[in-house]
Amino acid sequence: MKKFIALTAIVAFLFSCNSGDRGELVGAKGKKWYPEKPYGMTLIPGGSFIMGKSDDDFVAVNDAPTKTVTVRSFYMDETEITNAEYRQFVNWVRDSTVRLRLAILADEVGATP
């Protein structure tokens, strides 16, 4: 009987691992999600480039052979910020972050507001 239960558990585990959704949106079959351009962001197009040593390998050690690297497209913010500006932002949102964490903790404990 124990062997049957163990075999059933293993088969159920293996069957559940093969969902085949590949991380796609599973709420609507056949629908893909195409995000709009985020506010204040710029699309950086993808491409390929050759990474490694150039032809200037005078010693001919070939310790870093060349290879082609492909980078996918991604979004980047249009404006730059400094570390000081980011630190100021963190100080501004610090209180709201702490309140959110306390609210989540109170909800888990079951305390009423």
KAJO-V711145 format. One record per residue. N is the residue number from 1. RES is the residue in one small letter. PSI is psi in degrees with one decimal (NA if undefined). OMEGA is omega in degrees with one decimal (none if undefined). Layout:
n & res & psi & omega
N & RES & PSI & OMEGA
N & RES & PSI & OMEGA
This chain:
n & res & psi & omega
1 & m & -40.0 & 179.5
2 & k & -36.5 & 178.6
3 & k & -38.2 & 179.3
4 & f & -42.3 & 178.8
5 & i & -42.0 & 178.8
6 & a & -42.6 & 178.3
7 & l & -40.7 & 178.2
8 & t & -40.9 & 178.8
9 & a & -41.0 & 179.4
10 & i & -43.7 & 179.1
11 & v & -41.7 & 178.4
12 & a & -39.8 & 178.6
13 & f & -46.6 & 179.7
14 & l & -37.0 & 178.9
15 & f & -36.6 & -178.9
16 & s & -23.2 & -179.7
17 & c & -20.1 & -175.5
18 & n & 70.5 & -179.4
19 & s & -32.3 & 176.6
20 & g & 10.9 & -178.6
21 & d & -14.4 & 176.7
22 & r & 30.4 & 177.0
23 & g & 9.3 & -179.9
24 & e & 167.9 & 175.4
25 & l & 122.0 & -173.7
26 & v & -0.5 & -177.6
27 & g & -33.5 & -178.9
28 & a & 121.2 & -177.3
29 & k & 135.4 & 175.2
30 & g & -2.1 & -179.4
31 & k & 133.2 & 174.9
32 & k & 152.1 & -179.7
33 & w & 120.3 & 177.8
34 & y & 106.4 & -176.8
35 & p & 148.0 & 174.7
36 & e & 168.9 & 178.7
37 & k & 123.2 & 178.9
38 & p & 148.6 & -177.9
39 & y & 129.2 & 177.1
40 & g & 13.2 & -177.3
41 & m & 155.1 & 177.9
42 & t & 137.5 & 178.8
43 & l & 124.5 & 174.9
44 & i & 115.4 & -176.5
45 & p & 148.3 & 178.9
46 & g & 172.1 & 179.1
47 & g & -174.3 & -179.9
48 & s & 151.3 & 174.7
49 & f & 161.7 & -179.6
50 & i & 124.4 & -177.6
51 & m & 137.2 & 178.3
52 & g & -169.7 & -179.3
53 & k & 151.0 & 177.9
54 & s & -165.2 & -180.0
55 & d & -3.1 & -177.3
56 & d & 31.2 & 179.3
57 & d & 80.9 & -173.3
58 & f & -34.4 & -176.3
59 & v & -17.2 & 179.4
60 & a & 45.2 & 178.1
61 & v & -25.3 & 178.5
62 & n & 40.8 & 179.9
63 & d & -11.3 & 177.6
64 & a & 83.4 & -179.0
65 & p & 152.5 & -179.0
66 & t & 149.8 & 175.5
67 & k & 153.4 & 179.7
68 & t & 129.3 & -179.2
69 & v & 135.0 & 179.2
70 & t & 132.9 & 179.3
71 & v & 131.1 & 178.6
72 & r & 161.6 & 177.4
73 & s & 148.4 & 178.8
74 & f & 165.4 & 178.9
75 & y & 141.8 & 177.6
76 & m & 146.7 & -179.8
77 & d & 143.1 & -177.9
78 & e & -26.6 & -176.6
79 & t & 149.1 & 176.6
80 & e & 151.2 & 172.7
81 & i & 154.7 & 178.0
82 & t & 169.9 & 176.7
83 & n & -35.9 & 179.1
84 & a & -40.6 & 178.2
85 & e & -40.1 & 178.6
86 & y & -39.8 & 177.8
87 & r & -39.6 & 177.8
88 & q & -40.8 & 176.9
89 & f & -44.0 & 179.4
90 & v & -39.1 & 178.0
91 & n & -34.7 & 179.4
92 & w & -38.0 & -176.6
93 & v & 1.8 & -177.3
94 & r & -44.9 & -178.0
95 & d & -42.6 & -178.5
96 & s & -33.2 & 178.1
97 & t & -42.8 & 178.7
98 & v & -42.1 & 178.5
99 & r & -40.5 & 179.5
100 & l & -45.0 & 179.0
101 & r & -40.2 & 177.5
102 & l & -38.3 & 178.4
103 & a & -40.2 & 178.0
104 & i & -42.3 & 178.6
105 & l & -41.8 & 179.1
106 & a & -35.5 & 178.8
107 & d & -38.5 & 179.2
108 & e & -39.1 & -179.2
109 & v & -28.8 & -179.7
110 & g & 14.1 & 179.7
111 & a & 146.2 & 178.6
112 & t & 148.2 & -178.3
113 & p & NA & none
